[in-house]
Amino acid sequence: MRFLFLGDVVGRPGRIAVQERLPGLRERWKLDCVVINGENSAGGFGITEAICDEFLAAGADAVTLGNHSWDQREALVFIERQPALVRPANYPPGTPGRGATVIEARNGARVLVVNVMGRLFMDPLDDPFAAVERELAACPLREVADAVIIDVHAEATSEKQAMAYFVDGRASLVVGTHTHAPTADTRILPGGTAYQSDAGMCGDYDSVLGMHREEPVRRFLQKVPGARLEPASGPGTLSGVAVDIDDATGLARAVWAVRLGPHLSEAMPEAWERG
């Protein structure tokens, strides 16, 4: 199975990059399944139903969230009727929506998508390790799911790496989101789980984490309240992780960083480019 994960979509530049590039990539790379983190897609803060529908129309099979899940209040309502939208599984009981979903890939495979938030330097939610364990117990790889994708929305690299080793051999991919900078540790762990500490963002990298530079810089210099953060408006780069998943085992056979657009060195699955 050919799988693509795209990191945090930030504002209009990120949305445009997804809409313009993803349909072609699905066909060119013969992708079976695509998951996008969309928690910053509405002006940098949260997601709307219209944007979620745009991602699905562009070729995404599921959309994950994070600490900005409810910045757009409408998400509290429409998430209940949108099974492809997944918020962190370690939100307290009674939170609207779901922390995991099973989607059907183009090749007919059953793909479990799990989203959790870290706790180091983040909101003090429930234990993400326990939440992941519950989801894997309910839908184990090779027994119920043909592939398992876990989006760990976290600040600390140590927490993301610990999660990856915790599920090594029980998940196809563990990928970090939230910090908006793609890391260079793309690899397959000893048990066969693909991993990257952060997928990076889909957005304008001539910015501070996808936002216009001036206000974040001013906040560091002056430490007083100021203008609202606004997404940068330049051309967006598509960043993520591509994984070749073994149909027999559900584990990774190959993994590549994906970076397509200005400002960053280009990276892609060369084996898929060659057909």
C-alpha positions in Angstrom: 0.0 0.0 0.0 1.2 3.5 -0.9 0.5 6.0 1.9 1.0 9.7 2.2 0.8 11.8 5.3 0.8 15.6 5.0 1.8 17.8 8.0 0.0 20.7 9.5 -1.8 22.8 6.8 -1.3 26.5 7.8 -3.7 29.0 6.3 -4.5 29.7 2.7 -1.0 29.0 1.3 -1.1 25.5 2.8 -4.7 24.9 1.5 -3.7 26.0 -2.0 -0.7 23.8 -2.0 -2.8 20.8 -1.0 -5.6 21.6 -3.5 -3.1 22.2 -6.4 -0.7 19.3 -5.8 -2.5 16.5 -4.0 -4.8 15.3 -6.9 -1.9 15.0 -9.2 0.3 13.2 -6.6 -2.5 10.7 -5.9 -2.4 9.7 -9.6 1.3 10.0 -10.3 2.4 8.1 -7.2 -0.6 5.7 -7.3 -1.5 6.5 -3.7 -3.8 4.2 -1.9 -4.4 6.4 1.1 -3.8 10.0 2.2 -4.1 11.6 5.7 -3.7 15.3 6.4 -3.3 17.3 9.6 -5.7 20.2 9.3 -5.7 21.8 12.7 -4.2 25.1 11.5 -6.0 25.3 8.1 -8.5 28.1 9.0 -6.4 31.2 9.2 -3.9 29.3 11.2 -6.3 28.4 13.9 -8.6 25.4 13.7 -10.7 24.0 10.8 -14.1 24.7 9.3 -16.4 22.2 7.7 -15.9 23.8 4.3 -12.1 23.4 4.6 -12.5 19.8 5.7 -14.7 19.1 2.7 -12.1 20.8 0.4 -9.3 18.4 1.7 -11.5 15.4 1.2 -12.4 16.5 -2.3 -8.7 17.1 -3.1 -7.9 13.4 -2.3 -7.5 13.1 1.5 -9.1 10.1 3.1 -8.9 11.5 6.7 -8.0 14.7 8.5 -6.4 14.8 11.9 -6.3 17.7 14.4 -4.5 18.8 17.6 -4.4 21.6 20.2 -6.3 24.0 17.9 -9.2 21.5 17.3 -11.9 23.8 18.7 -10.6 27.2 17.7 -13.4 27.3 15.1 -16.4 26.6 17.3 -18.3 25.0 14.4 -15.9 22.1 14.7 -17.6 21.0 17.9 -20.7 20.4 15.9 -19.7 19.2 12.5 -17.1 16.7 13.8 -20.0 14.6 15.0 -21.2 14.1 11.4 -17.8 13.8 9.7 -16.3 10.4 10.4 -13.1 11.3 8.5 -12.2 14.1 10.9 -10.2 12.8 13.9 -9.4 14.8 17.1 -6.9 13.7 19.7 -8.0 10.4 21.4 -6.8 11.5 24.8 -9.3 14.4 25.2 -11.5 13.7 28.2 -14.5 11.4 27.9 -17.5 13.3 26.5 -15.5 15.5 24.1 -17.3 15.6 20.7 -15.9 13.5 17.9 -13.6 10.5 17.8 -9.9 9.9 18.4 -9.6 7.2 15.8 -11.3 6.1 12.7 -11.0 3.2 10.2 -11.0 4.2 6.6 -11.0 2.1 3.4 -8.0 2.7 1.2 -8.3 2.6 -2.6 -6.8 -0.8 -2.6 -9.5 -2.0 -0.2 -7.2 -2.1 2.9 -8.6 -1.1 6.2 -6.5 1.7 7.7 -6.8 2.7 11.4 -6.0 6.4 11.9 -5.2 7.5 15.5 -4.6 11.0 16.6 -3.2 11.8 20.1 -1.7 14.9 21.8 1.5 15.0 23.8 1.6 16.3 27.4 5.1 17.7 27.6 4.8 21.5 27.3 1.2 21.0 26.1 -2.3 21.0 27.6 -2.5 18.4 30.5 -4.8 15.9 28.7 -5.2 12.2 29.5 -2.3 9.8 29.0 -1.6 9.5 25.2 0.2 6.2 25.6 -2.9 4.6 27.3 -5.1 6.1 24.7 -3.1 4.6 21.9 -3.0 1.3 23.7 -6.8 1.3 23.9 -7.1 2.0 20.1 -4.6 -0.7 19.2 -6.3 -3.2 21.4 -9.7 -2.5 19.8 -8.3 -2.6 16.2 -5.0 -4.5 16.2 -2.7 -4.5 13.1 -3.0 -7.7 11.0 -6.1 -8.8 12.9 -8.6 -6.0 12.2 -6.6 -3.3 10.5 -4.4 -3.8 7.5 -2.4 -0.6 8.3 -2.2 1.7 11.4 -1.3 5.4 11.2 -0.6 7.4 14.4 -0.4 11.2 14.3 1.4 12.3 17.6 0.6 16.0 17.9 3.3 17.0 20.4 6.0 19.6 21.3 8.7 17.3 22.6 10.7 15.1 20.3 11.4 12.7 23.2 7.7 12.1 23.7 7.2 11.4 20.0 10.1 9.0 19.8 9.0 7.2 23.0 5.5 6.7 21.4 7.1 5.3 18.3 9.1 2.7 20.2 6.1 1.9 22.4 4.1 0.8 19.3 7.0 -0.4 17.1 5.8 -3.5 15.2 2.2 -2.7 16.0 1.8 0.4 13.7 2.7 1.1 10.1 3.7 4.8 10.7 4.1 7.0 13.7 4.5 10.7 12.6 4.9 13.8 14.7 3.0 17.0 14.0 2.7 20.4 15.7 6.2 22.0 15.5 5.8 22.8 11.8 9.5 22.1 10.9 10.3 18.8 9.1 12.9 16.7 10.9 15.7 14.7 9.3 15.1 11.4 11.2 12.9 9.7 8.7 13.5 5.9 9.2 12.1 2.5 9.9 12.4 1.3 13.5 13.6 -2.2 14.3 10.1 -3.7 14.6 9.1 -2.3 11.2 7.3 0.9 12.1 8.1 4.0 9.9 8.8 7.2 11.9 9.6 10.9 11.5 9.6 13.2 14.5 7.8 16.0 12.6 6.2 16.0 9.2 6.6 19.7 8.8 3.9 22.0 7.6 2.1 22.7 4.4 2.4 26.4 4.2 4.6 29.4 3.5 8.1 28.7 5.0 9.2 32.3 4.5 7.5 32.9 7.9 7.6 32.0 11.6 5.8 28.7 11.8 3.6 29.7 8.9 2.7 33.2 10.3 3.8 36.6 9.0 7.3 37.2 10.5 6.8 40.7 12.0 4.4 40.0 14.8 6.2 36.8 16.2 9.5 38.6 16.1 8.0 41.7 17.8 6.6 39.4 20.6 10.0 38.0 21.3 11.6 41.4 21.4 9.0 43.3 23.4 7.0 40.7 25.4 3.8 42.7 25.3 0.4 42.0 23.6 0.1 43.1 20.0 -1.6 42.3 16.8 -3.2 39.0 16.0 -1.0 36.4 14.4 -1.9 36.1 10.7 -0.7 33.4 8.2 2.0 34.3 5.8 0.8 34.9 2.3 3.6 33.6 0.0 3.6 30.4 -2.0 3.1 27.2 0.1 5.3 24.1 0.3 3.9 20.7 0.7 5.6 18.7 3.5 5.0 15.2 4.8 6.0 11.6 4.8 5.4 8.8 2.2 5.4 5.1 3.2 5.4 1.9 1.2 3.4 -0.5 3.5 3.7 -4.2 3.1 0.2 -5.6 2.4 1.0 -8.9 4.2 2.4 -7.5 7.4 1.1 -3.9 7.6 4.6 -2.7 8.4 6.8 -0.3 6.4 9.0 -1.5 3.6 10.3 2.0 2.7 9.8 5.6 4.0 10.6 9.0 2.5 10.4 12.6 3.6 8.2 14.7 1.2 9.0 18.4 0.5 7.6 20.0 -2.6 7.7 23.7 -3.1 9.9 26.8 -2.6 12.2 27.6 0.4 13.1 23.9 1.3 15.2 21.4 -0.4 13.0 19.1 -2.5 12.4 15.5 -1.3 10.1 12.8 -2.6 9.8 9.0 -3.0 12.1 8.6 -5.9 11.1 4.9 -6.4 7.5 6.1 -7.0 8.6 8.8 -9.3 10.3 6.1 -11.5 7.0 4.2 -11.5 
